[in-house]
């Protein structure tokens, strides 16, 4: 099936679709499923994904310009290097077992986002609202948090995180040992065993 610009699709299952390097303009997807599809380097301009599912897709370095992602699930997918900051200020999504390394989230309200078993290595969260977000079994190696509201966020089952308490809001944020020791790294202290 070929996806056309300026169209709307509802309740359609797209399997093995190749949108690699393509640009879609003002396309709306409602309750659609993408399975085992390649959307790598695709550009979505003024598009909307509502109640959609992406399963086993490669969306690496896809570009979302002024697009919306609402009640959408990404599962078992490659989402490497995506600048999610190009979306509107709110993303409502669930990410499960996704590779999200080197992704950027900036100036967004992510209060209704769920991350489960995701790799967020070298990702960045800048000026984001992440209050009460649960990061379940996520890997944050090299990830940066800056000016992020992490109030009551839950990192207890995640690993390799580091965040500066002076540049982020950490009120009632949940951590577990031994990972929580990394939070002391930005303090001018010496720890002895």
KOLVEX-32877 format. One record per residue (C-alpha): residue number from 1; x, y, z; residue in one letter. Coordinates in Angstrom, 3 decimals. Layout:
<atoms>
{NUM; {X; Y; Z}; A}
...
</atoms>
This chain:
<atoms>
{1; {0.000; 0.000; 0.000}; X}
{2; {1.259; 3.448; -0.908}; X}
{3; {0.774; 6.247; 1.599}; X}
{4; {-0.275; 9.549; 0.028}; X}
{5; {0.223; 13.107; 1.302}; X}
{6; {-2.815; 14.996; 2.638}; X}
{7; {-4.653; 11.756; 3.430}; X}
{8; {-6.131; 10.161; 6.536}; X}
{9; {-5.871; 6.484; 7.384}; X}
{10; {-7.978; 4.757; 10.011}; X}
{11; {-7.830; 1.196; 11.384}; X}
{12; {-5.298; 0.071; 8.792}; X}
{13; {-2.494; -2.397; 9.380}; X}
{14; {0.691; -1.591; 7.482}; X}
{15; {3.129; -4.535; 7.296}; X}
{16; {6.603; -4.451; 5.774}; X}
{17; {6.049; -0.901; 4.519}; X}
{18; {9.172; 0.870; 3.268}; X}
{19; {9.024; 4.626; 3.840}; X}
{20; {12.794; 4.973; 4.127}; X}
{21; {13.984; 8.459; 3.075}; X}
{22; {10.430; 9.523; 2.151}; X}
{23; {8.630; 12.695; 3.217}; X}
{24; {4.980; 12.599; 4.287}; X}
{25; {3.067; 15.865; 4.482}; X}
{26; {-0.138; 16.345; 6.512}; X}
{27; {-0.970; 12.650; 6.812}; X}
{28; {-3.160; 11.528; 9.717}; X}
{29; {-3.114; 8.007; 11.124}; X}
{30; {-5.861; 6.903; 13.542}; X}
{31; {-5.694; 3.486; 15.231}; X}
{32; {-3.208; 2.227; 12.633}; X}
{33; {-0.564; -0.435; 13.164}; X}
{34; {2.873; -0.495; 11.552}; X}
{35; {4.648; -3.867; 11.781}; X}
{36; {8.146; -4.791; 10.633}; X}
{37; {8.292; -1.577; 8.612}; X}
{38; {11.195; 0.678; 7.683}; X}
{39; {10.628; 4.355; 8.392}; X}
{40; {14.328; 5.097; 8.713}; X}
{41; {15.240; 8.670; 7.707}; X}
{42; {11.553; 9.367; 6.919}; X}
{43; {10.275; 12.885; 7.468}; X}
{44; {6.796; 13.494; 8.864}; X}
{45; {5.663; 17.098; 8.407}; X}
{46; {2.401; 18.201; 10.093}; X}
{47; {1.384; 14.553; 10.567}; X}
{48; {-0.630; 13.017; 13.380}; X}
{49; {-0.409; 9.560; 14.932}; X}
{50; {-3.303; 8.859; 17.289}; X}
{51; {-3.828; 5.496; 19.038}; X}
{52; {-1.282; 3.915; 16.685}; X}
{53; {1.154; 1.035; 17.232}; X}
{54; {4.655; 0.573; 15.863}; X}
{55; {5.888; -2.992; 16.365}; X}
{56; {9.296; -4.202; 15.198}; X}
{57; {9.870; -1.069; 13.119}; X}
{58; {13.067; 0.790; 12.274}; X}
{59; {12.424; 4.514; 12.646}; X}
{60; {16.025; 5.531; 13.237}; X}
{61; {16.791; 9.180; 12.531}; X}
{62; {13.184; 9.834; 11.463}; X}
{63; {12.178; 13.492; 11.589}; X}
{64; {8.915; 14.699; 13.080}; X}
{65; {8.260; 18.337; 12.159}; X}
{66; {5.273; 19.908; 13.871}; X}
{67; {3.618; 16.498; 14.187}; X}
{68; {1.614; 14.893; 16.999}; X}
{69; {1.989; 11.551; 18.772}; X}
{70; {-1.020; 10.789; 20.973}; X}
{71; {-1.787; 7.479; 22.755}; X}
{72; {0.751; 5.709; 20.567}; X}
{73; {2.778; 2.599; 21.387}; X}
{74; {6.294; 1.855; 20.172}; X}
{75; {7.333; -1.751; 20.848}; X}
{76; {10.447; -3.733; 19.905}; X}
{77; {11.517; -0.905; 17.592}; X}
{78; {14.686; 1.019; 16.679}; X}
{79; {14.170; 4.716; 17.371}; X}
{80; {17.815; 5.777; 17.289}; X}
{81; {18.798; 9.435; 17.028}; X}
{82; {15.297; 10.909; 16.855}; X}
{83; {14.829; 14.509; 17.954}; X}
{84; {11.458; 14.187; 19.678}; X}
{85; {11.676; 17.885; 20.510}; X}
{86; {10.372; 18.691; 17.017}; X}
{87; {6.984; 17.324; 18.035}; X}
{88; {4.524; 19.513; 19.859}; X}
{89; {4.982; 20.196; 23.575}; X}
{90; {3.119; 17.013; 24.635}; X}
{91; {3.864; 13.409; 23.745}; X}
{92; {1.536; 10.691; 24.976}; X}
{93; {3.302; 7.427; 24.223}; X}
{94; {4.462; 4.086; 25.545}; X}
{95; {7.930; 2.833; 24.657}; X}
{96; {8.579; -0.841; 25.346}; X}
{97; {11.787; -2.735; 24.554}; X}
{98; {12.979; 0.020; 22.198}; X}
{99; {16.456; 1.190; 21.225}; X}
{100; {16.318; 4.945; 21.794}; X}
{101; {20.009; 5.732; 21.969}; X}
{102; {21.051; 9.304; 21.135}; X}
{103; {17.432; 10.555; 21.128}; X}
{104; {16.714; 14.113; 22.211}; X}
{105; {13.710; 15.285; 24.209}; X}
{106; {13.587; 19.032; 24.778}; X}
{107; {11.024; 21.454; 26.188}; X}
{108; {8.336; 18.801; 26.403}; X}
{109; {5.700; 17.649; 28.811}; X}
{110; {6.344; 13.900; 29.124}; X}
{111; {4.110; 13.276; 32.134}; X}
{112; {2.068; 10.676; 30.252}; X}
{113; {4.971; 8.775; 28.716}; X}
{114; {6.004; 5.280; 29.807}; X}
{115; {9.428; 3.750; 29.222}; X}
{116; {9.803; -0.014; 29.751}; X}
{117; {13.017; -1.959; 29.026}; X}
{118; {14.409; 0.760; 26.758}; X}
{119; {17.976; 1.681; 25.951}; X}
{120; {18.344; 5.456; 26.294}; X}
{121; {22.130; 5.553; 26.022}; X}
{122; {23.491; 9.033; 25.273}; X}
{123; {19.937; 10.421; 25.054}; X}
{124; {19.162; 13.861; 26.412}; X}
{125; {16.251; 15.272; 28.363}; X}
{126; {16.460; 19.052; 28.455}; X}
{127; {13.838; 21.328; 30.019}; X}
{128; {11.324; 18.449; 30.185}; X}
{129; {8.551; 17.661; 32.616}; X}
{130; {9.063; 14.058; 33.693}; X}
{131; {7.252; 14.182; 37.030}; X}
{132; {5.861; 10.791; 38.072}; X}
{133; {7.235; 9.057; 34.956}; X}
{134; {8.283; 5.453; 35.591}; X}
{135; {11.454; 4.331; 33.857}; X}
{136; {11.183; 0.563; 34.201}; X}
{137; {14.379; -1.417; 33.450}; X}
{138; {15.956; 1.304; 31.285}; X}
{139; {19.642; 1.863; 30.509}; X}
{140; {20.740; 5.521; 30.795}; X}
{141; {24.498; 5.187; 30.129}; X}
{142; {25.744; 8.592; 28.995}; X}
{143; {22.247; 10.079; 29.155}; X}
{144; {21.973; 13.747; 30.099}; X}
{145; {19.269; 15.422; 32.147}; X}
{146; {19.285; 19.222; 32.228}; X}
{147; {16.655; 21.498; 33.773}; X}
{148; {14.321; 18.489; 33.947}; X}
{149; {11.506; 18.151; 36.461}; X}
{150; {11.977; 14.618; 37.785}; X}
{151; {9.701; 15.023; 40.808}; X}
{152; {8.414; 11.620; 41.940}; X}
{153; {9.884; 9.968; 38.811}; X}
{154; {10.807; 6.321; 39.376}; X}
{155; {14.266; 5.043; 38.416}; X}
{156; {14.343; 2.128; 40.905}; X}
{157; {14.680; -0.654; 38.324}; X}
{158; {16.862; 1.318; 35.883}; X}
{159; {20.632; 1.629; 35.641}; X}
{160; {23.569; 3.793; 34.589}; X}
{161; {21.801; 7.076; 35.289}; X}
{162; {23.486; 10.271; 36.379}; X}
{163; {21.818; 13.596; 37.028}; X}
{164; {22.904; 16.776; 38.726}; X}
{165; {20.687; 17.681; 41.672}; X}
{166; {21.583; 21.344; 41.189}; X}
{167; {20.322; 21.575; 37.600}; X}
{168; {17.332; 19.208; 37.852}; X}
{169; {14.346; 19.003; 40.178}; X}
{170; {14.639; 15.727; 42.143}; X}
{171; {11.887; 16.101; 44.733}; X}
{172; {10.756; 12.637; 45.934}; X}
{173; {12.445; 11.014; 42.930}; X}
{174; {12.836; 7.260; 43.474}; X}
{175; {16.199; 5.527; 43.105}; X}
{176; {17.681; 2.235; 44.307}; X}
{177; {21.085; 1.188; 45.578}; X}
{178; {23.773; 0.737; 44.418}; X}
{179; {22.846; 2.850; 41.353}; X}
{180; {21.849; 5.852; 43.491}; X}
{181; {25.493; 6.325; 44.527}; X}
{182; {26.062; 7.882; 41.079}; X}
{183; {24.058; 10.896; 42.268}; X}
{184; {26.909; 11.795; 44.615}; X}
{185; {29.363; 12.172; 41.717}; X}
{186; {28.571; 15.837; 41.157}; X}
{187; {29.181; 16.751; 44.794}; X}
{188; {32.596; 17.832; 46.007}; X}
{189; {32.889; 14.965; 48.489}; X}
{190; {35.012; 11.898; 49.099}; X}
{191; {33.392; 8.533; 49.736}; X}
{192; {35.199; 5.888; 51.783}; X}
{193; {34.316; 2.224; 51.960}; X}
</atoms>
